[in-house]
Amino acid sequence: MRIAVLGTGEVGRRLATTLVSLGHEVTMGSRTADNAEAVKWAEGHGGGHGTFADAARLGELVVNATGGLVSLAVLEAAGAENLRGKVLVDVSNALDFSGGFPPAIVTPDGGSLAEQLQKAFPETRVVKTLNTMTNTVMVDPGRVPGRHDVFLSGDDEDAKAVVADLLRSFGWPSDRILDLGDLSSARATEQLMQLWLRLYGVLGTGDFNFSVVTAGS
Protein backbone atom coordinates (compact mmCIF):
# COMPACT_ATOMS: atom_id res chain seq x y z
CA MET A 1 0.00 0.00 0.00
CA ARG A 2 0.87 3.64 -0.18
CA ILE A 3 0.99 4.68 3.48
CA ALA A 4 1.34 8.13 5.02
CA VAL A 5 2.99 8.31 8.43
CA LEU A 6 2.28 11.65 10.11
CA GLY A 7 4.95 12.46 12.68
CA THR A 8 8.74 12.39 12.64
CA GLY A 9 9.36 11.33 16.24
CA GLU A 10 10.63 7.98 17.40
CA VAL A 11 7.22 6.30 17.02
CA GLY A 12 6.68 7.63 13.51
CA ARG A 13 10.17 6.68 12.37
CA ARG A 14 9.89 3.18 13.84
CA LEU A 15 6.55 2.52 12.17
CA ALA A 16 7.64 4.03 8.87
CA THR A 17 10.84 1.97 8.78
CA THR A 18 8.97 -1.26 9.49
CA LEU A 19 6.33 -0.48 6.86
CA VAL A 20 9.03 0.11 4.24
CA SER A 21 10.69 -3.19 5.18
CA LEU A 22 7.35 -4.90 4.54
CA GLY A 23 7.20 -3.52 1.02
CA HIS A 24 4.90 -0.54 1.48
CA GLU A 25 5.48 2.81 -0.18
CA VAL A 26 5.77 5.22 2.74
CA THR A 27 5.68 9.01 2.85
CA MET A 28 6.54 10.71 6.13
CA GLY A 29 4.61 13.87 6.82
CA SER A 30 5.71 16.83 8.92
CA ARG A 31 4.87 20.50 9.35
CA THR A 32 7.36 21.56 6.68
CA ALA A 33 8.45 19.74 3.53
CA ASP A 34 12.13 20.08 4.48
CA ASN A 35 11.88 18.76 8.06
CA ALA A 36 15.38 17.51 8.93
CA GLU A 37 14.24 14.27 10.58
CA ALA A 38 11.94 13.42 7.67
CA VAL A 39 14.62 14.15 5.09
CA LYS A 40 17.16 12.04 6.98
CA TRP A 41 14.71 9.17 7.34
CA ALA A 42 13.70 9.26 3.66
CA GLU A 43 17.33 9.28 2.49
CA GLY A 44 18.18 6.35 4.75
CA HIS A 45 15.17 4.16 4.01
CA GLY A 46 14.06 4.93 0.48
CA GLY A 47 10.79 6.53 1.51
CA GLY A 48 9.29 9.89 0.70
CA HIS A 49 8.69 13.00 2.76
CA GLY A 50 6.61 16.15 2.57
CA THR A 51 4.12 18.21 4.50
CA PHE A 52 1.27 16.61 6.40
CA ALA A 53 -0.98 17.43 3.44
CA ASP A 54 1.49 15.99 0.91
CA ALA A 55 1.73 12.71 2.80
CA ALA A 56 -2.01 12.38 3.47
CA ARG A 57 -2.81 13.07 -0.17
CA LEU A 58 -0.46 10.29 -1.35
CA GLY A 59 -1.40 7.70 1.26
CA GLU A 60 -4.10 5.10 0.79
CA LEU A 61 -3.87 4.56 4.55
CA VAL A 62 -2.75 7.18 7.09
CA VAL A 63 -0.98 6.61 10.41
CA ASN A 64 -1.26 9.30 13.09
CA ALA A 65 2.00 9.01 15.04
CA THR A 66 2.01 12.57 16.34
CA GLY A 67 1.76 13.69 19.96
CA GLY A 68 -1.84 13.48 21.03
CA LEU A 69 -2.01 17.10 22.19
CA VAL A 70 -1.32 18.29 18.62
CA SER A 71 -3.01 15.49 16.64
CA LEU A 72 -6.16 17.44 15.85
CA ALA A 73 -4.14 20.38 14.51
CA VAL A 74 -1.96 17.99 12.50
CA LEU A 75 -4.97 16.38 10.84
CA GLU A 76 -6.44 19.79 10.10
CA ALA A 77 -3.15 20.64 8.39
CA ALA A 78 -3.31 17.34 6.50
CA GLY A 79 -6.70 18.38 5.16
CA ALA A 80 -10.12 16.74 5.35
CA GLU A 81 -10.14 16.23 1.59
CA ASN A 82 -6.91 14.25 1.80
CA LEU A 83 -8.28 12.05 4.61
CA ARG A 84 -11.77 11.49 3.21
CA GLY A 85 -12.70 7.80 3.02
CA LYS A 86 -9.30 6.62 4.22
CA VAL A 87 -8.40 4.45 7.19
CA LEU A 88 -6.64 6.49 9.88
CA VAL A 89 -4.60 4.36 12.28
CA ASP A 90 -4.37 6.39 15.48
CA VAL A 91 -1.51 5.24 17.74
CA SER A 92 -1.26 8.49 19.68
CA ASN A 93 -1.79 9.32 23.34
CA ALA A 94 -2.61 12.79 24.65
CA LEU A 95 0.09 13.14 27.32
CA ASP A 96 0.59 16.40 29.21
CA PHE A 97 4.13 16.58 30.66
CA SER A 98 3.73 20.11 32.01
CA GLY A 99 3.51 18.78 35.57
CA GLY A 100 6.45 16.40 35.21
CA PHE A 101 6.49 12.61 35.15
CA PRO A 102 4.23 10.72 34.98
CA PRO A 103 2.30 12.93 32.56
CA ALA A 104 -1.42 13.55 32.82
CA ILE A 105 -3.72 11.82 30.34
CA VAL A 106 -5.87 14.41 28.57
CA THR A 107 -9.38 13.16 27.84
CA PRO A 108 -11.35 15.53 25.57
CA ASP A 109 -14.86 16.03 26.98
CA GLY A 110 -14.60 12.84 28.99
CA GLY A 111 -14.18 10.78 25.83
CA SER A 112 -11.05 9.84 23.97
CA LEU A 113 -8.67 11.46 21.55
CA ALA A 114 -9.68 8.91 18.92
CA GLU A 115 -13.33 9.92 19.24
CA GLN A 116 -12.37 13.59 19.01
CA LEU A 117 -10.54 12.92 15.75
CA GLN A 118 -13.45 10.89 14.38
CA LYS A 119 -15.90 13.66 15.24
CA ALA A 120 -13.71 16.26 13.54
CA PHE A 121 -13.27 14.08 10.43
CA PRO A 122 -16.50 12.10 10.09
CA GLU A 123 -15.63 10.84 6.60
CA THR A 124 -12.36 9.34 7.80
CA ARG A 125 -12.34 5.81 9.26
CA VAL A 126 -10.48 6.07 12.57
CA VAL A 127 -9.07 2.93 14.18
CA LYS A 128 -7.28 3.09 17.54
CA THR A 129 -4.51 0.59 18.17
CA LEU A 130 -0.91 0.10 19.37
CA ASN A 131 -1.15 2.97 21.90
CA THR A 132 -0.71 0.73 24.96
CA MET A 133 2.93 -0.23 24.39
CA THR A 134 6.32 1.17 23.47
CA ASN A 135 7.17 1.60 19.79
CA THR A 136 9.66 -1.28 19.65
CA VAL A 137 7.00 -3.74 20.80
CA MET A 138 4.47 -2.29 18.35
CA VAL A 139 6.40 -3.65 15.38
CA ASP A 140 8.15 -6.58 17.07
CA PRO A 141 5.88 -8.30 19.59
CA GLY A 142 8.46 -11.07 19.96
CA ARG A 143 10.56 -8.70 22.08
CA VAL A 144 8.24 -9.62 24.93
CA PRO A 145 8.14 -13.39 25.58
CA GLY A 146 4.88 -15.26 25.93
CA ARG A 147 1.35 -14.35 24.96
CA HIS A 148 0.37 -10.69 25.14
CA ASP A 149 -2.19 -8.51 23.46
CA VAL A 150 -2.82 -5.57 21.17
CA PHE A 151 -6.19 -3.83 21.24
CA LEU A 152 -8.34 -2.55 18.40
CA SER A 153 -11.16 0.04 18.55
CA GLY A 154 -13.21 1.52 15.72
CA ASP A 155 -16.67 2.10 14.31
CA ASP A 156 -15.93 0.71 10.84
CA GLU A 157 -15.57 -3.09 10.66
CA ASP A 158 -13.85 -3.06 7.27
CA ALA A 159 -11.34 -0.50 8.49
CA LYS A 160 -10.57 -2.63 11.55
CA ALA A 161 -10.03 -5.63 9.28
CA VAL A 162 -7.48 -3.66 7.26
CA VAL A 163 -5.65 -2.64 10.43
CA ALA A 164 -5.75 -6.18 11.82
CA ASP A 165 -4.02 -7.38 8.64
CA LEU A 166 -1.36 -4.74 9.17
CA LEU A 167 -0.88 -5.87 12.77
CA ARG A 168 -0.47 -9.47 11.64
CA SER A 169 2.24 -8.35 9.22
CA PHE A 170 4.07 -6.87 12.26
CA GLY A 171 3.99 -10.32 13.85
CA TRP A 172 0.88 -10.12 16.03
CA PRO A 173 -0.97 -13.47 16.10
CA SER A 174 -4.66 -13.23 15.20
CA ASP A 175 -5.75 -14.54 18.60
CA ARG A 176 -3.81 -11.77 20.38
CA ILE A 177 -5.50 -8.97 18.44
CA LEU A 178 -8.44 -8.11 20.69
CA ASP A 179 -11.25 -6.15 19.06
CA LEU A 180 -12.80 -4.12 21.87
CA GLY A 181 -15.69 -2.84 19.76
CA ASP A 182 -16.64 0.66 18.71
CA LEU A 183 -14.44 3.71 19.03
CA SER A 184 -15.75 4.57 22.49
CA SER A 185 -13.64 1.64 23.75
CA ALA A 186 -10.56 3.75 22.98
CA ARG A 187 -11.36 5.63 26.20
CA ALA A 188 -10.25 2.54 28.11
CA THR A 189 -7.03 1.95 26.19
CA GLU A 190 -6.01 5.61 26.32
CA GLN A 191 -6.55 5.60 30.10
CA LEU A 192 -4.56 2.37 30.36
CA MET A 193 -1.49 4.51 29.69
CA GLN A 194 -1.69 5.69 33.30
CA LEU A 195 -0.84 2.15 34.41
CA TRP A 196 1.72 1.68 31.61
CA LEU A 197 3.61 4.81 32.66
CA ARG A 198 3.68 3.75 36.30
CA LEU A 199 4.99 0.31 35.29
CA TYR A 200 7.62 1.93 33.10
CA GLY A 201 8.80 3.97 36.07
CA VAL A 202 9.04 0.85 38.26
CA LEU A 203 10.52 -1.53 35.68
CA GLY A 204 12.87 0.94 34.02
CA THR A 205 12.15 -0.48 30.57
CA GLY A 206 9.41 -0.30 27.97
CA ASP A 207 9.87 -3.90 26.90
CA PHE A 208 6.70 -5.20 28.52
CA ASN A 209 3.07 -5.50 27.54
CA PHE A 210 -0.36 -6.43 28.84
CA SER A 211 -1.77 -9.94 28.57
CA VAL A 212 -5.43 -10.81 29.07
CA VAL A 213 -5.63 -14.24 30.68
CA THR A 214 -8.94 -16.14 30.81
CA ALA A 215 -9.87 -19.21 32.79
CA GLY A 216 -8.73 -22.33 30.98
CA SER A 217 -6.31 -20.46 28.71
Secondary structure, 3 states (H helix, E strand, C coil): CEEEEECCCHHHHHHHHHHHHCCCEEEEEECCCCCHHHHHHHHHHCCEEEEHHHHHHHCCEEEECCCCCCHHHHHHHHCHHHHCCCEEEECCCCEECCCCCCCEECCHHHCCHHHHHHHHCCCCEEEEECCCCCHHHHHCHHHCCCCCCEEEEECCHHHHHHHHHHHHHCCCCHHHEEEEECHHHHHHHHHCHHHHHHHHHHHCCCCCCCCCCCCCC
